[in-house]
Amino acid sequence: MTPGHEVVGEVLALGDGVVDFLVGDRVGIAWLRETCGNCRFCRRGRENLCPGSRYTGWDADGGYAELAVVPAAYALPLPTGYTDDEPAPLLCAGLIGYHALEQC
């Protein structure tokens, strides 16, 4: 297992059925990289508590790997005009902040 989360990279290839991205797109891979989508937490929008959750750099190769694979639903399109370092923190801490903001 290669560690590293808060991954910023470029799409090099697409899996079967992926239509939301093109080869060459700039994407981020968040710390939370997969959930079951069916448990009570996922159904309530609290997927960060999913008992079946998987994490980048823990359950699958992360940002220090030469290449990383992520389910398309957990790849995030990144805007242009930013360095790789600028959006990276949002790919981890952004999850916590997002859920906190929803509670307001």
N, CA, C and O atoms as a GROMACS GRO file, in nm:
protein
  416
    1MET      N    1   0.085  -0.118   0.000
    1MET     CA    2   0.000   0.000   0.000
    1MET      C    3   0.089   0.124   0.000
    1MET      O    4   0.181   0.137   0.081
    2THR      N    5   0.060   0.213  -0.091
    2THR     CA    6   0.134   0.338  -0.099
    2THR      C    7   0.050   0.447  -0.034
    2THR      O    8  -0.064   0.468  -0.075
    3PRO      N    9   0.104   0.518   0.066
    3PRO     CA   10   0.024   0.620   0.134
    3PRO      C   11   0.006   0.746   0.051
    3PRO      O   12   0.055   0.757  -0.062
    4GLY      N   13  -0.065   0.839   0.110
    4GLY     CA   14  -0.085   0.970   0.049
    4GLY      C   15  -0.231   0.994   0.018
    4GLY      O   16  -0.295   0.916  -0.053
    5HIS      N   17  -0.284   1.102   0.071
    5HIS     CA   18  -0.420   1.142   0.038
    5HIS      C   19  -0.412   1.287  -0.009
    5HIS      O   20  -0.303   1.342  -0.018
    6GLU      N   21  -0.524   1.348  -0.038
    6GLU     CA   22  -0.526   1.482  -0.097
    6GLU      C   23  -0.452   1.480  -0.231
    6GLU      O   24  -0.360   1.558  -0.254
    7VAL      N   25  -0.495   1.391  -0.319
    7VAL     CA   26  -0.428   1.367  -0.446
    7VAL      C   27  -0.483   1.459  -0.556
    7VAL      O   28  -0.604   1.471  -0.572
    8VAL      N   29  -0.394   1.521  -0.629
    8VAL     CA   30  -0.428   1.599  -0.747
    8VAL      C   31  -0.353   1.537  -0.864
    8VAL      O   32  -0.232   1.514  -0.856
    9GLY      N   33  -0.425   1.510  -0.972
    9GLY     CA   34  -0.360   1.447  -1.085
    9GLY      C   35  -0.438   1.465  -1.213
    9GLY      O   36  -0.532   1.545  -1.221
   10GLU      N   37  -0.398   1.390  -1.313
   10GLU     CA   38  -0.458   1.396  -1.446
   10GLU      C   39  -0.514   1.260  -1.483
   10GLU      O   40  -0.451   1.157  -1.457
   11VAL      N   41  -0.631   1.258  -1.544
   11VAL     CA   42  -0.691   1.134  -1.590
   11VAL      C   43  -0.608   1.080  -1.707
   11VAL      O   44  -0.590   1.147  -1.809
   12LEU      N   45  -0.557   0.958  -1.689
   12LEU     CA   46  -0.477   0.895  -1.794
   12LEU      C   47  -0.556   0.791  -1.871
   12LEU      O   48  -0.526   0.762  -1.987
   13ALA      N   49  -0.658   0.734  -1.806
   13ALA     CA   50  -0.741   0.632  -1.870
   13ALA      C   51  -0.875   0.629  -1.798
   13ALA      O   52  -0.887   0.673  -1.683
   14LEU      N   53  -0.976   0.577  -1.866
   14LEU     CA   54  -1.111   0.570  -1.810
   14LEU      C   55  -1.157   0.425  -1.803
   14LEU      O   56  -1.128   0.346  -1.893
   15GLY      N   57  -1.229   0.392  -1.697
   15GLY     CA   58  -1.289   0.260  -1.687
   15GLY      C   59  -1.415   0.252  -1.773
   15GLY      O   60  -1.465   0.353  -1.822
   16ASP      N   61  -1.464   0.131  -1.788
   16ASP     CA   62  -1.586   0.108  -1.866
   16ASP      C   63  -1.701   0.190  -1.809
   16ASP      O   64  -1.723   0.192  -1.688
   17GLY      N   65  -1.773   0.257  -1.894
   17GLY     CA   66  -1.893   0.330  -1.855
   17GLY      C   67  -1.870   0.467  -1.796
   17GLY      O   68  -1.967   0.535  -1.762
   18VAL      N   69  -1.746   0.512  -1.782
   18VAL     CA   70  -1.719   0.644  -1.726
   18VAL      C   71  -1.746   0.750  -1.833
   18VAL      O   72  -1.686   0.748  -1.940
   19VAL      N   73  -1.838   0.841  -1.801
   19VAL     CA   74  -1.876   0.945  -1.898
   19VAL      C   75  -1.854   1.086  -1.844
   19VAL      O   76  -1.865   1.184  -1.918
   20ASP      N   77  -1.824   1.099  -1.715
   20ASP     CA   78  -1.812   1.231  -1.654
   20ASP      C   79  -1.674   1.294  -1.672
   20ASP      O   80  -1.656   1.412  -1.641
   21PHE      N   81  -1.578   1.216  -1.720
   21PHE     CA   82  -1.442   1.266  -1.735
   21PHE      C   83  -1.388   1.231  -1.873
   21PHE      O   84  -1.438   1.141  -1.941
   22LEU      N   85  -1.285   1.304  -1.911
   22LEU     CA   86  -1.211   1.277  -2.035
   22LEU      C   87  -1.065   1.257  -1.999
   22LEU      O   88  -1.017   1.312  -1.900
   23VAL      N   89  -0.995   1.180  -2.079
   23VAL     CA   90  -0.851   1.168  -2.062
   23VAL      C   91  -0.793   1.309  -2.070
   23VAL      O   92  -0.825   1.385  -2.160
   24GLY      N   93  -0.707   1.342  -1.975
   24GLY     CA   94  -0.646   1.474  -1.969
   24GLY      C   95  -0.710   1.566  -1.867
   24GLY      O   96  -0.651   1.669  -1.832
   25ASP      N   97  -0.830   1.533  -1.819
   25ASP     CA   98  -0.895   1.616  -1.717
   25ASP      C   99  -0.813   1.618  -1.589
   25ASP      O  100  -0.748   1.520  -1.554
   26ARG      N  101  -0.814   1.730  -1.521
   26ARG     CA  102  -0.748   1.745  -1.392
   26ARG      C  103  -0.849   1.709  -1.284
   26ARG      O  104  -0.960   1.762  -1.281
   27VAL      N  105  -0.810   1.617  -1.196
   27VAL     CA  106  -0.901   1.569  -1.093
   27VAL      C  107  -0.831   1.560  -0.958
   27VAL      O  108  -0.709   1.561  -0.948
   28GLY      N  109  -0.914   1.552  -0.856
   28GLY     CA  110  -0.866   1.526  -0.722
   28GLY      C  111  -0.924   1.395  -0.673
   28GLY      O  112  -1.034   1.356  -0.711
   29ILE      N  113  -0.848   1.328  -0.588
   29ILE     CA  114  -0.896   1.207  -0.521
   29ILE      C  115  -0.896   1.239  -0.372
   29ILE      O  116  -0.791   1.266  -0.313
   30ALA      N  117  -1.012   1.234  -0.314
   30ALA     CA  118  -1.026   1.267  -0.173
   30ALA      C  119  -0.983   1.152  -0.083
   30ALA      O  120  -0.965   1.039  -0.130
   31TRP      N  121  -0.966   1.180   0.044
   31TRP     CA  122  -0.936   1.079   0.145
   31TRP      C  123  -1.045   0.972   0.144
   31TRP      O  124  -1.014   0.853   0.139
   32LEU      N  125  -1.172   1.012   0.148
   32LEU     CA  126  -1.284   0.918   0.136
   32LEU      C  127  -1.300   0.882  -0.010
   32LEU      O  128  -1.334   0.968  -0.092
   33ARG      N  129  -1.274   0.755  -0.045
   33ARG     CA  130  -1.271   0.716  -0.186
   33ARG      C  131  -1.379   0.618  -0.226
   33ARG      O  132  -1.393   0.589  -0.344
   34GLU      N  133  -1.455   0.566  -0.130
   34GLU     CA  134  -1.561   0.472  -0.166
   34GLU      C  135  -1.648   0.443  -0.043
   34GLU      O  136  -1.596   0.432   0.069
   35THR      N  137  -1.777   0.432  -0.064
   35THR     CA  138  -1.871   0.392   0.041
   35THR      C  139  -1.971   0.294  -0.018
   35THR      O  140  -1.976   0.273  -0.139
   36CYS      N  141  -2.052   0.233   0.070
   36CYS     CA  142  -2.146   0.132   0.021
   36CYS      C  143  -2.266   0.196  -0.049
   36CYS      O  144  -2.322   0.136  -0.141
   37GLY      N  145  -2.305   0.316  -0.008
   37GLY     CA  146  -2.418   0.384  -0.068
   37GLY      C  147  -2.554   0.336  -0.019
   37GLY      O  148  -2.657   0.392  -0.057
   38ASN      N  149  -2.555   0.233   0.065
   38ASN     CA  150  -2.682   0.174   0.108
   38ASN      C  151  -2.707   0.176   0.258
   38ASN      O  152  -2.822   0.162   0.300
   39CYS      N  153  -2.606   0.193   0.338
   39CYS     CA  154  -2.625   0.187   0.484
   39CYS      C  155  -2.701   0.311   0.531
   39CYS      O  156  -2.724   0.405   0.454
   40ARG      N  157  -2.739   0.311   0.657
   40ARG     CA  158  -2.817   0.424   0.710
   40ARG      C  159  -2.739   0.554   0.705
   40ARG      O  160  -2.798   0.661   0.689
   41PHE      N  161  -2.605   0.547   0.717
   41PHE     CA  162  -2.525   0.669   0.711
   41PHE      C  163  -2.520   0.724   0.568
   41PHE      O  164  -2.536   0.844   0.546
   42CYS      N  165  -2.499   0.636   0.472
   42CYS     CA  166  -2.496   0.679   0.332
   42CYS      C  167  -2.631   0.737   0.290
   42CYS      O  168  -2.636   0.839   0.222
   43ARG      N  169  -2.738   0.673   0.331
   43ARG     CA  170  -2.872   0.720   0.293
   43ARG      C  171  -2.904   0.855   0.354
   43ARG      O  172  -2.988   0.928   0.302
   44ARG      N  173  -2.839   0.891   0.464
   44ARG     CA  174  -2.862   1.020   0.530
   44ARG      C  175  -2.760   1.127   0.488
   44ARG      O  176  -2.761   1.237   0.543
   45GLY      N  177  -2.673   1.094   0.393
   45GLY     CA  178  -2.571   1.190   0.352
   45GLY      C  179  -2.455   1.201   0.449
   45GLY      O  180  -2.382   1.300   0.447
   46ARG      N  181  -2.437   1.100   0.533
   46ARG     CA  182  -2.328   1.096   0.632
   46ARG      C  183  -2.230   0.987   0.593
   46ARG      O  184  -2.184   0.911   0.678
   47GLU      N  185  -2.199   0.979   0.464
   47GLU     CA  186  -2.118   0.868   0.412
   47GLU      C  187  -1.982   0.856   0.477
   47GLU      O  188  -1.920   0.750   0.471
   48ASN      N  189  -1.933   0.963   0.540
   48ASN     CA  190  -1.805   0.954   0.608
   48ASN      C  191  -1.811   0.858   0.729
   48ASN      O  192  -1.707   0.820   0.783
   49LEU      N  193  -1.931   0.819   0.770
   49LEU     CA  194  -1.947   0.724   0.882
   49LEU      C  195  -1.980   0.583   0.833
   49LEU      O  196  -2.001   0.494   0.915
   50CYS      N  197  -1.983   0.561   0.704
   50CYS     CA  198  -2.017   0.431   0.646
   50CYS      C  199  -1.922   0.324   0.696
   50CYS      O  200  -1.800   0.340   0.686
   51PRO      N  201  -1.974   0.213   0.751
   51PRO     CA  202  -1.885   0.107   0.797
   51PRO      C  203  -1.811   0.038   0.683
   51PRO      O  204  -1.712  -0.031   0.708
   52GLY      N  205  -1.856   0.054   0.561
   52GLY     CA  206  -1.789  -0.005   0.445
   52GLY      C  207  -1.701   0.094   0.371
   52GLY      O  208  -1.657   0.065   0.260
   53SER      N  209  -1.674   0.209   0.431
   53SER     CA  210  -1.595   0.311   0.362
   53SER      C  211  -1.452   0.265   0.338
   53SER      O  212  -1.397   0.184   0.413
   54ARG      N  213  -1.394   0.319   0.232
   54ARG     CA  214  -1.254   0.290   0.197
   54ARG      C  215  -1.184   0.424   0.177
   54ARG      O  216  -1.246   0.524   0.139
   55TYR      N  217  -1.054   0.425   0.205
   55TYR     CA  218  -0.980   0.551   0.208
   55TYR      C  219  -0.854   0.547   0.122
   55TYR      O  220  -0.786   0.445   0.113
   56THR      N  221  -0.827   0.660   0.058
   56THR     CA  222  -0.710   0.675  -0.028
   56THR      C  223  -0.584   0.672   0.057
   56THR      O  224  -0.572   0.744   0.157
   57GLY      N  225  -0.490   0.590   0.018
   57GLY     CA  226  -0.364   0.578   0.090
   57GLY      C  227  -0.371   0.484   0.208
   57GLY      O  228  -0.271   0.462   0.276
   58TRP      N  229  -0.488   0.428   0.233
   58TRP     CA  230  -0.507   0.333   0.342
   58TRP      C  231  -0.558   0.200   0.287
   58TRP      O  232  -0.501   0.094   0.312
   59ASP      N  233  -0.667   0.208   0.211
   59ASP     CA  234  -0.726   0.088   0.150
   59ASP      C  235  -0.687   0.073   0.003
   59ASP      O  236  -0.702  -0.035  -0.054
   60ALA      N  237  -0.638   0.177  -0.057
   60ALA     CA  238  -0.596   0.175  -0.197
   60ALA      C  239  -0.479   0.272  -0.211
   60ALA      O  240  -0.465   0.365  -0.132
   61ASP      N  241  -0.396   0.249  -0.312
   61ASP     CA  242  -0.279   0.335  -0.330
   61ASP      C  243  -0.318   0.482  -0.334
   61ASP      O  244  -0.419   0.520  -0.392
   62GLY      N  245  -0.233   0.562  -0.271
   62GLY     CA  246  -0.259   0.704  -0.262
   62GLY      C  247  -0.165   0.788  -0.347
   62GLY      O  248  -0.108   0.741  -0.445
   63GLY      N  249  -0.150   0.912  -0.307
   63GLY     CA  250  -0.081   1.011  -0.386
   63GLY      C  251   0.068   0.994  -0.402
   63GLY      O  252   0.127   1.056  -0.490
   64TYR      N  253   0.130   0.913  -0.320
   64TYR     CA  254   0.273   0.889  -0.337
   64TYR      C  255   0.300   0.776  -0.436
   64TYR      O  256   0.416   0.749  -0.469
   65ALA      N  257   0.196   0.713  -0.484
   65ALA     CA  258   0.211   0.609  -0.586
   65ALA      C  259   0.234   0.674  -0.722
   65ALA      O  260   0.197   0.790  -0.743
   66GLU      N  261   0.294   0.601  -0.811
   66GLU     CA  262   0.314   0.653  -0.946
   66GLU      C  263   0.182   0.673  -1.018
   66GLU      O  264   0.164   0.769  -1.092
   67LEU      N  265   0.087   0.580  -0.994
   67LEU     CA  266  -0.047   0.588  -1.052
   67LEU      C  267  -0.148   0.554  -0.944
   67LEU      O  268  -0.117   0.477  -0.853
   68ALA      N  269  -0.266   0.608  -0.954
   68ALA     CA  270  -0.374   0.577  -0.860
   68ALA      C  271  -0.502   0.553  -0.940
   68ALA      O  272  -0.523   0.612  -1.045
   69VAL      N  273  -0.586   0.466  -0.888
   69VAL     CA  274  -0.715   0.435  -0.949
   69VAL      C  275  -0.822   0.472  -0.847
   69VAL      O  276  -0.807   0.446  -0.728
   70VAL      N  277  -0.930   0.531  -0.895
   70VAL     CA  278  -1.038   0.572  -0.806
   70VAL      C  279  -1.172   0.548  -0.877
   70VAL      O  280  -1.181   0.566  -0.998
   71PRO      N  281  -1.276   0.508  -0.802
   71PRO     CA  282  -1.408   0.502  -0.863
   71PRO      C  283  -1.446   0.642  -0.914
   71PRO      O  284  -1.422   0.741  -0.847
   72ALA      N  285  -1.505   0.649  -1.031
   72ALA     CA  286  -1.538   0.778  -1.093
   72ALA      C  287  -1.623   0.866  -1.002
   72ALA      O  288  -1.609   0.988  -1.003
   73ALA      N  289  -1.710   0.805  -0.923
   73ALA     CA  290  -1.797   0.883  -0.834
   73ALA      C  291  -1.718   0.955  -0.725
   73ALA      O  292  -1.770   1.047  -0.662
   74TYR      N  293  -1.594   0.915  -0.702
   74TYR     CA  294  -1.512   0.976  -0.598
   74TYR      C  295  -1.394   1.053  -0.656
   74TYR      O  296  -1.306   1.097  -0.581
   75ALA      N  297  -1.390   1.068  -0.786
   75ALA     CA  298  -1.294   1.158  -0.851
   75ALA      C  299  -1.364   1.293  -0.863
   75ALA      O  300  -1.480   1.302  -0.902
   76LEU      N  301  -1.293   1.396  -0.830
   76LEU     CA  302  -1.353   1.529  -0.827
   76LEU      C  303  -1.289   1.618  -0.933
   76LEU      O  304  -1.168   1.635  -0.934
   77PRO      N  305  -1.371   1.675  -1.023
   77PRO     CA  306  -1.314   1.766  -1.122
   77PRO      C  307  -1.258   1.890  -1.053
   77PRO      O  308  -1.322   1.946  -0.964
   78LEU      N  309  -1.141   1.932  -1.094
   78LEU     CA  310  -1.078   2.050  -1.033
   78LEU      C  311  -1.078   2.166  -1.132
   78LEU      O  312  -1.057   2.145  -1.252
   79PRO      N  313  -1.100   2.285  -1.083
   79PRO     CA  314  -1.098   2.402  -1.172
   79PRO      C  315  -0.957   2.434  -1.217
   79PRO      O  316  -0.859   2.399  -1.150
   80THR      N  317  -0.947   2.501  -1.328
   80THR     CA  318  -0.817   2.548  -1.376
   80THR      C  319  -0.780   2.675  -1.301
   80THR      O  320  -0.864   2.735  -1.233
   81GLY      N  321  -0.656   2.715  -1.314
   81GLY     CA  322  -0.613   2.841  -1.252
   81GLY      C  323  -0.556   2.826  -1.113
   81GLY      O  324  -0.524   2.926  -1.049
   82TYR      N  325  -0.544   2.704  -1.064
   82TYR     CA  326  -0.487   2.679  -0.932
   82TYR      C  327  -0.368   2.585  -0.944
   82TYR      O  328  -0.366   2.499  -1.032
   83THR      N  329  -0.270   2.603  -0.857
   83THR     CA  330  -0.161   2.508  -0.853
   83THR      C  331  -0.214   2.378  -0.791
   83THR      O  332  -0.324   2.376  -0.736
   84ASP      N  333  -0.137   2.271  -0.800
   84ASP     CA  334  -0.179   2.145  -0.739
   84ASP      C  335  -0.191   2.158  -0.587
   84ASP      O  336  -0.276   2.093  -0.527
   85ASP      N  337  -0.107   2.240  -0.526
   85ASP     CA  338  -0.108   2.255  -0.381
   85ASP      C  339  -0.231   2.329  -0.328
   85ASP      O  340  -0.271   2.307  -0.214
   86GLU      N  341  -0.290   2.415  -0.407
   86GLU     CA  342  -0.401   2.496  -0.358
   86GLU      C  343  -0.530   2.417  -0.334
   86GLU      O  344  -0.589   2.434  -0.227
   87PRO      N  345  -0.578   2.332  -0.424
   87PRO     CA  346  -0.701   2.258  -0.395
   87PRO      C  347  -0.679   2.133  -0.310
   87PRO      O  348  -0.775   2.080  -0.254
   88ALA      N  349  -0.556   2.086  -0.299
   88ALA     CA  350  -0.529   1.959  -0.231
   88ALA      C  351  -0.586   1.951  -0.089
   88ALA      O  352  -0.648   1.849  -0.057
   89PRO      N  353  -0.571   2.051  -0.003
   89PRO     CA  354  -0.625   2.038   0.133
   89PRO      C  355  -0.776   2.020   0.139
   89PRO      O  356  -0.828   1.962   0.234
   90LEU      N  357  -0.846   2.068   0.038
   90LEU     CA  358  -0.991   2.052   0.036
   90LEU      C  359  -1.033   1.907   0.012
   90LEU      O  360  -1.147   1.870   0.039
   91LEU      N  361  -0.942   1.826  -0.037
   91LEU     CA  362  -0.973   1.687  -0.066
   91LEU      C  363  -0.972   1.600   0.058
   91LEU      O  364  -1.007   1.482   0.051
   92CYS      N  365  -0.934   1.654   0.172
   92CYS     CA  366  -0.941   1.582   0.299
   92CYS      C  367  -1.024   1.663   0.398
   92CYS      O  368  -1.135   1.624   0.436
   93ALA      N  369  -0.970   1.775   0.438
   93ALA     CA  370  -1.039   1.859   0.536
   93ALA      C  371  -1.171   1.911   0.481
   93ALA      O  372  -1.262   1.943   0.558
   94GLY      N  373  -1.183   1.920   0.352
   94GLY     CA  374  -1.307   1.967   0.291
   94GLY      C  375  -1.425   1.879   0.327
   94GLY      O  376  -1.536   1.929   0.341
   95LEU      N  377  -1.403   1.749   0.344
   95LEU     CA  378  -1.510   1.657   0.383
   95LEU      C  379  -1.565   1.693   0.520
   95LEU      O  380  -1.686   1.698   0.540
   96ILE      N  381  -1.477   1.718   0.614
   96ILE     CA  382  -1.519   1.755   0.750
   96ILE      C  383  -1.589   1.889   0.748
   96ILE      O  384  -1.696   1.904   0.807
   97GLY      N  385  -1.529   1.986   0.680
   97GLY     CA  386  -1.589   2.119   0.674
   97GLY      C  387  -1.725   2.117   0.606
   97GLY      O  388  -1.818   2.185   0.650
   98TYR      N  389  -1.737   2.040   0.500
   98TYR     CA  390  -1.864   2.030   0.426
   98TYR      C  391  -1.974   1.975   0.517
   98TYR      O  392  -2.084   2.030   0.522
   99HIS      N  393  -1.944   1.868   0.587
   99HIS     CA  394  -2.046   1.810   0.675
   99HIS      C  395  -2.078   1.903   0.792
   99HIS      O  396  -2.194   1.910   0.836
  100ALA      N  397  -1.980   1.975   0.842
  100ALA     CA  398  -2.008   2.072   0.949
  100ALA      C  399  -2.097   2.185   0.897
  100ALA      O  400  -2.190   2.227   0.966
  101LEU      N  401  -2.069   2.233   0.777
  101LEU     CA  402  -2.149   2.340   0.718
  101LEU      C  403  -2.294   2.295   0.697
  101LEU      O  404  -2.386   2.374   0.718
  102GLU      N  405  -2.313   2.169   0.657
  102GLU     CA  406  -2.450   2.117   0.638
  102GLU      C  407  -2.530   2.120   0.768
  102GLU      O  408  -2.652   2.131   0.764
  103GLN      N  409  -2.463   2.110   0.882
  103GLN     CA  410  -2.532   2.106   1.011
  103GLN      C  411  -2.580   2.245   1.055
  103GLN      O  412  -2.665   2.256   1.144
  104CYS      N  413  -2.526   2.350   0.993
  104CYS     CA  414  -2.564   2.488   1.032
  104CYS      C  415  -2.703   2.522   0.987
  104CYS      O  416  -2.750   2.633   1.012
   0.00000   0.00000   0.00000
